[in-house]
């Protein structure tokens, strides 16, 4: 069966995608090395609730950290946790909450609704921005690929 490229092209904002591709090329072209399992010092780069690639209406916690030193300095570590439409949404949300608590942002972590939780994630990210860094244990083969081991306050 042949791919229906016309159908794909109609379903995508091609001008926006073209701009995104150019931006990606300027910023390293998406040629990212595989980061081996290990311990890294990192800072939070981004954290939000967004839709999965497969379904933009299916929320997931998307987190990226920037490595601060060593061979992989400036590379990213990623963790995604789908929060809706899984076989066990309650455990996925509880896992995301536990992760947010370990970030030690000072923001109380709770879940009352997906909308509230999405705002909470942004509040936690804002509280962390420029104030905290982390020592993490990273292993992409684990369910919890990033484990926060230590929190450091950044001297401003």
N, C-alpha and C positions, 0 to 999 in steps of 0.2 A: 504494500500500500504506500503510495507516494505521499509525502508531506504536502499539505495544502498551505503553501507559503502566503497566498493571497488572503486566506482566512486569518492567519497569524498577523500579517501586516495590518489588516483592518482592525484587529483587536488591540493594537499597541499604539501608543503615542510615539510615532516614529521620530518626529522632530525632537521631542524630549529625550528619547533613547539615544539619538545621534549626539546630542549635547552631553549626555551622561557618558557615552563611549569616549568622546574627546577628552572629557575631564578625567576619566580613568586612565587614558593614555598618558596624560600629563603627570599623573600621580603614580606612575609605576606600572600602569597597564594591567593591574590585577595579577601580576606574576609573583605570587607570594610563595616563599619557601615553606615547606612543611616544618612546623615547629615541633621539636621532639618533646616527649614527656620530660618534665623537670620542674625545678623551682625557679620562679622569676619574680623580679621586682617590677611592679606595673603601676600605671595610673589609669583611672577610668577614662575611656575615650568617648564612649556613648552608651546610653542605656534607655530603652523605650519599649513600649508595647506596640507592636506592629503586626500586620497580617503576614501569614506565611506566604512563601512564593507560590505554593500550590493553590492557596485560597486566601485572598486578601481580607476576607471577613472572618478569618480564624486567628484570634489573637495569640501572640507569643511574646515572651520576654526575650528581647534581643540585647545582648551585652557585648561590648568589645573593650578590651584593655590594650594599652600601648606598653610594650616592653621598654624599660628605662635604661638597661645596661647589658653588656655582654655581647656575644656573637649575634644575637637576634635583636639588638637594640633597634627601636622604632618599628618593629613588626607588631602584628596584632594577634591577640588571643581572643577567640570568640566562644560564646556560650548562648545557646537558644533553648528556650523551654516553652513548648506549646501548652497553652492554658485552657483551651476549649476544644471540644470535639475529640478528645482522647478517650481511651477506655477507662481512664481514672483521673478525671479533671481535678478532683479534690486533692489528690496526692501531688499533682503537678503544681497546683496553686500553693500548696503547703511547702513544696520544695523551693519554689520561687520566693516565698516569704522568708524561709530560712536563709536563703542566699542574701536577700536584702538586709536581713538582720545582721548577718556576719560582716556586712560592709560598714557597720558601726557609724552610720551617718548622723545619728541623733534624732532621726525622724521616726516616730512610732509606726510600726508596720502592722497593717490590718487589711482584711479583705471584707468588703461589704457588697461590692458590685464590680464588674469588669471596668466600668467607667471610672469609679473611684480608684481602683487599683492602678489604672493607667496613669491617672494624675499623681498618685502616690509614687510611682516609679520615677516620674519627672521630678517630683519634689526631692526624692532621695538623690538623684543624679545632681540636682542643683546644689544640695547641701554638701556633696562630696567635691564638686568641681573646684580644683585648685587647693583644697584643704587636706585631702587624704591621699595616701598611696598605700600599696599593699604588697605583701609577700604572698605569692600564691603557689600552689602545687597544681600543675597543669598536665592533663593527660586526656587527649581527644578520644581515646578508646573507652573512657568511663562515661557513665550516664551523667554524673556531675563532673564535667570536664575541668572545671576550675573550682578549687577549694581555697578559700581565704584562710591563710595561716596566721598572718600578722597584719595589723593596721598601723600605719605611721602618719602622724600629723605633719603636714608640710609647713615649714617655717616661712611665713610671708614677710 
